[in-house]
Amino acid sequence: MNIKAPRGTQDLLPGYTEKWQYVEKVLTDLCRRYDYKEIRTPIFEHTELFQRGVGDSTDIVQKEMYTFTDRGDRSITLRPEGTASVVRAFVENKMFGSANQPTKLFYFGPMFRYERPQQGRMRQFVQFGVEALGSDDPAIDAEVISLAMEAYQQLGLRSLKLVINSLGDTESRTNHRQALIDHFKPVKEELCEDCQLRLEQNPMRILDCKKDREHPAMLAAPSILDYLNEDSMAYFEKVKQYLDAMGIAYVVDKNLVRGLDYYNHTAFEIMSEAEGFGAITTLSGGGRYNGLVQDLGGPETPGIGFAFSIERLLMALEAEGVGLPIDEALDCYIISMGEETNIEAVRLTYALRKAGIQVDKDYLDKKFKAQFKAADRKRAKYVIVIGEDELTRQIVTVKQMDTGEQTEIAFKDIVDYLQEQLQGGK
Ligand code: HAM
């Protein structure tokens, strides 16, 4: 039987995983600078968490969740996103009680959505995300947005577009909701089946519909920005002022509504404008979710965050032709010939690795020439040769591969010698 990986998943192989490691390192370091701490939550949760957190009327909950009943008869779901889990952990672990507020968290991890796979849309993908809980200062909205933008910029992306909107507070949303119902009701029958349902459950979601995008009623739909009350308007103005202060360019898009139910006030997405990026241009999305902690059983606590997938980030880097500075060369390869020398080679490999040097050797009993070829293929910076003659004299021959220079070094000095050479950047 020829078993393949499930549709919408991928194997990350050596040569590619180095890119992931590099990206994760840059992002972790970025979070350290912004003082966000890492949180790791389970990959599966009780289904109810996402029904309540992400929202019953969203596509994610209605069509895309990997849900199953476990052997204990519980309904379990592979997490489709990270925010609901982080908020659950925040409440369950009473993180709101810590003196350090706001609670600033980041995470990496696989997410699962049963979507139609295409380039940039996977059924298992890895999200990097941040959540800041406990502050409704618009400056933290700007901080979260700046972190997202800097993540991309630091990795070398240039063709970025930041799109922001305000979804307002509850009062503004209620008024807007009514306006949408009044607006779409007369043409209900002309809308797609999903939108007819959305009109009852969550009319704002209609604005996000791909099928009805060209419908005249869609183009003339009332905008949330016209329904923001004074407080919501002032909040949005402040966020924009802070972004201006940091010199972060943005475009206001009154139709940006986001696909999850928990949002209010600030909503944003970052798009790639790189040519050849593909049909899906959204790189990341986020926003404020002031009611979510309470909805999930915690005290009234505001929150804001964003997430993006590493898959789309790497696609964007490729589309922009950005190479990552990954050193694929091996520090040292040890070549040995003969039974006796093998023992010395094993001892030396172990000693050098213990000293922090990256070392490999032959394990296929290759001839001398083939061992050199292997060292070349691995782009070894140094090759150490131990033959019968070297063994008798208790020395090794060290060859610096880029210059071809050869030196004889005593067994006892080789660790120090190589360490010095490598630190010298040779
Ligand atoms: P989202 O817009 O559903 O928001 O997803 C955020 C990002 O995850 C997307 O912009 C994209 O980079 C990536 N993504 C989503 N679905 C896929 C997929 N099928 N394949 C590849 N990448 C994908 C959220 O998940 C919210 N939790 C973001 C958030 C955090 N809001 C506040 N805090």
Boltz pocket constraint, residues with backbone or C-beta under 6 A from the ligand:
constraints:
  - pocket:
      binder: B
      contacts: [[A, 80], [A, 81], [A, 82], [A, 83], [A, 84], [A, 113], [A, 115], [A, 120], [A, 121], [A, 122], [A, 123], [A, 125], [A, 127], [A, 129], [A, 130], [A, 131], [A, 259], [A, 260], [A, 282], [A, 283], [A, 284], [A, 285], [A, 286], [A, 287], [A, 288], [A, 304], [A, 305], [A, 306], [A, 307], [A, 308], [A, 309], [A, 311], [A, 312]]
      max_distance: 6.0
